[in-house]
Amino acid sequence: MSSKGQVVIPQSIRKHLGVGEGSLFAIIETDKAIMLKCINKPSKEEMIAELRRLGEEGQKRMDVLGIKESDVQKIIESRRKLDRLS
């Protein structure tokens, strides 16, 4: 570890994992260990596809529950009132 707290990841490991400058990691601390976990940023296309999937899933749930889009604002306001009371 350097005087600035920097740690070098050996080139063979970086190459094996396909990580380089600008890669993101989550740092996980345990009692006696530090673990780095690679975080893969999704592409714009992947994000759009996931948001579309979530929207479709939400629409299906609304259909099953008989909720119309016009009901959503009333549901939100009702929930906020309950949260303020508790």
Secondary structure, DSSP 8 states (H G I E B T S, - for coil): --TTS-----HHHHHHHT--TT-EEEEEE-SS-EEEEEE----HHHHHHHHHHHHHHHHHHHHHHT--GGGHHHHHHHHHHHHHH-
